[in-house]
Amino acid sequence: MSTVEALYETCMHVGLVPSPTLPQTNSKWLPLPYGRVGSDKNSHQKATADPSGDDSGVHVSVWSYIWYVFALGASIESLHHHFAVLYLGWAFILNPRTPSRGGRTIEAARRWKIWKYYCEYFPIHLIKTADLDPKENYIFGYHPHGIIGIGALGNFCGEATGFSENFPGIYPHLLTLTVNFRFPFSRDYSMSFGACSVDKDSIEYILQKMGPGHSAAIVIGGAAESLESKAGKF
């Protein structure tokens, strides 16, 4: 028994739809979802109940609606599959090196209000100690790594601590493990904040080919140091 048939039988069992009966061939009533449409001398297409008491119109209509819902669901599922194939092809076949080519920063994402709540929670602050020339390129070192570079995310991926205000013309790219860009969707989500792959080609591209002001931020110690992190200690 198919899923649709099982659903219909359940609805029929609890009284939501009547038992299937065939409509009379000489009936002047047309099946509608909630009754029938007939005609009399005073009006055309007047909605009313079937005087014969036959509810086969409801049966036909509900059956049609059930098929419609399942057909719609199948269509949406098919669209999801097509979208997934298109996205995977676009991300991993046409643009596989984007994380090593400066990423794909979206300034609006860096200014999301959630960054404000994120930085206030820990809290995270940015303390400026020197001016930076926007005509130059820089490598920022962040330490300690800890379990996760929370402070690096707050300062280099968002604008809640005022990075662009303190260092106008400087465009930070927080670098992280290449494996983090092998996961669909999270790959582009990370790049929208300016994150890039932490490899030699990526660093050279940022510093040499993206233009003045573009800088790389590296969390010193990396994943190896994160395993040494202990509560209350660096």
C-alpha positions in Angstrom: 0.0 0.0 0.0 1.3 3.4 -0.9 1.8 6.3 1.5 -1.1 8.2 -0.1 -3.4 5.2 0.1 -2.5 4.6 3.8 -3.1 8.3 4.6 -6.5 8.3 2.9 -7.6 5.1 4.7 -6.6 6.7 8.0 -8.7 9.8 7.2 -11.6 7.6 6.2 -11.3 5.5 9.3 -11.5 8.5 11.7 -14.4 10.1 9.7 -12.5 13.0 8.1 -13.5 11.7 4.6 -16.5 9.5 3.7 -16.3 6.0 2.3 -15.7 6.0 -1.5 -18.9 5.8 -3.5 -19.4 6.5 -7.1 -21.6 9.5 -8.0 -24.9 8.9 -9.8 -24.5 9.4 -13.5 -27.8 11.3 -13.8 -27.0 13.6 -10.9 -26.9 17.3 -11.7 -24.5 18.0 -8.8 -20.8 18.7 -9.3 -18.2 17.6 -6.8 -16.7 20.4 -4.7 -14.5 20.4 -1.6 -17.2 21.4 0.9 -20.5 20.5 -0.8 -21.9 20.6 -4.3 -22.8 23.2 -6.9 -26.2 22.9 -8.5 -28.5 25.1 -10.4 -32.1 26.1 -10.1 -34.5 28.6 -11.7 -33.4 31.5 -9.6 -29.6 31.3 -9.8 -26.7 29.8 -11.6 -23.9 27.8 -9.9 -25.6 28.1 -6.5 -23.6 26.4 -3.7 -25.8 24.1 -1.6 -25.7 20.7 0.0 -26.7 17.6 -2.0 -30.3 16.8 -1.2 -29.6 13.1 -1.9 -27.1 13.1 1.0 -24.4 11.7 -1.3 -20.9 12.9 -0.2 -19.0 11.4 -3.0 -18.0 14.9 -4.2 -16.2 15.4 -0.9 -14.5 12.1 -1.4 -13.3 13.1 -4.9 -12.1 16.5 -3.8 -10.2 15.4 -0.7 -8.6 12.6 -2.8 -7.5 15.3 -5.3 -6.1 17.5 -2.5 -4.1 14.7 -1.0 -2.6 13.9 -4.4 -1.9 17.6 -4.9 -0.1 17.9 -1.5 2.1 14.9 -2.2 2.8 16.1 -5.8 3.8 19.5 -4.4 6.1 17.9 -1.8 7.7 15.8 -4.5 8.3 18.8 -6.6 9.9 20.8 -3.8 12.1 17.8 -3.0 13.2 17.6 -6.6 14.0 21.4 -6.6 16.1 20.8 -3.5 18.1 18.1 -5.2 18.6 20.3 -8.3 19.7 23.2 -6.1 22.2 20.9 -4.2 23.7 19.7 -7.5 24.0 23.2 -8.9 25.5 24.5 -5.6 28.1 21.7 -5.3 29.1 22.1 -8.9 29.4 25.9 -8.5 31.3 25.7 -5.2 33.6 22.7 -5.6 34.1 22.4 -9.4 33.9 26.0 -10.7 35.2 27.8 -7.6 37.3 25.2 -5.6 40.2 27.7 -4.9 38.2 30.6 -3.7 39.2 30.1 0.0 42.8 30.5 -1.2 42.1 33.4 -3.4 40.9 36.0 -0.9 37.6 34.4 -0.2 34.3 36.2 -0.8 33.8 38.9 1.8 30.3 40.4 2.3 30.6 43.6 4.3 26.9 43.4 5.4 27.7 40.1 7.1 30.6 41.6 9.0 28.2 44.2 10.4 25.4 41.9 11.6 24.1 42.9 15.0 24.8 39.4 16.3 28.5 40.3 16.4 27.7 43.0 19.0 26.0 40.4 21.3 28.8 38.0 20.6 31.5 40.4 21.7 29.6 41.7 24.7 29.0 38.1 26.0 32.7 37.2 26.7 33.5 40.2 26.5 35.9 40.9 23.6 37.7 44.3 23.1 40.0 45.7 20.5 42.8 48.0 22.0 44.6 50.1 19.4 48.2 50.8 20.1 49.4 52.2 16.8 48.2 53.6 13.5 48.5 51.4 10.4 49.2 52.7 6.9 46.4 51.6 4.5 48.9 51.5 1.7 50.6 48.6 3.2 49.8 44.9 3.8 50.1 43.3 7.2 50.2 39.9 9.0 48.4 40.0 12.3 49.4 37.3 14.9 46.8 36.3 17.5 47.7 34.3 20.6 46.8 32.2 22.5 44.8 29.9 20.2 42.8 28.2 23.0 40.1 25.7 22.2 38.6 28.2 19.6 40.0 31.6 18.7 37.0 33.4 20.1 38.8 36.8 20.3 40.1 36.5 16.8 36.6 35.8 15.5 35.2 38.9 17.3 37.9 41.3 16.2 38.7 40.2 12.7 35.4 38.7 11.3 33.0 41.4 12.6 32.8 45.1 13.2 31.4 45.0 16.7 34.8 46.1 18.2 35.3 48.8 15.6 38.1 47.3 13.5 37.4 49.4 10.4 37.0 52.6 12.5 40.3 52.1 14.3 42.1 51.0 11.2 40.5 52.6 8.1 41.6 51.1 4.8 42.7 47.8 6.4 40.8 44.7 5.3 41.5 41.7 7.6 41.2 38.1 6.5 41.2 35.6 9.4 42.9 32.4 8.3 41.7 29.0 9.3 42.3 25.3 8.4 41.7 24.4 4.8 39.5 21.5 5.9 37.0 24.0 7.2 36.2 25.0 3.6 35.4 21.5 2.5 31.9 21.6 4.0 29.0 22.9 1.9 27.4 26.1 2.9 29.5 26.7 6.0 32.3 27.2 3.5 30.6 30.3 2.0 29.3 31.3 5.4 32.8 31.6 6.8 34.1 33.4 3.7 31.4 36.0 4.0 33.2 37.3 7.1 36.5 37.5 5.3 37.9 34.1 6.4 40.4 32.3 4.1 42.5 29.2 4.0 45.7 29.3 6.1 48.2 28.0 3.5 51.1 29.6 1.7 49.3 30.3 -1.6 46.4 32.0 0.3 48.7 34.2 2.3 50.8 35.2 -0.7 47.6 36.0 -2.7 46.2 38.2 0.1 49.4 40.2 0.6 50.6 40.5 -3.0 47.6 40.4 -5.3 44.5 41.8 -3.5 45.9 45.3 -3.2 46.8 47.7 -0.4 45.3 47.2 3.0 44.4 43.6 2.6 46.0 41.7 5.6 46.1 38.2 7.0 45.3 37.3 10.6 46.9 34.0 11.8 46.1 32.4 15.1 49.5 31.3 16.4 49.7 27.8 17.7 46.9 26.4 15.6 45.0 23.2 16.2 48.0 21.5 17.9 48.0 24.1 20.7 44.3 23.8 21.2 44.8 20.3 22.6 47.1 21.8 25.3 44.4 24.2 26.5 43.3 23.8 30.1 40.9 25.7 32.2 42.4 28.7 33.9 45.6 28.5 31.9 46.8 29.6 28.4 
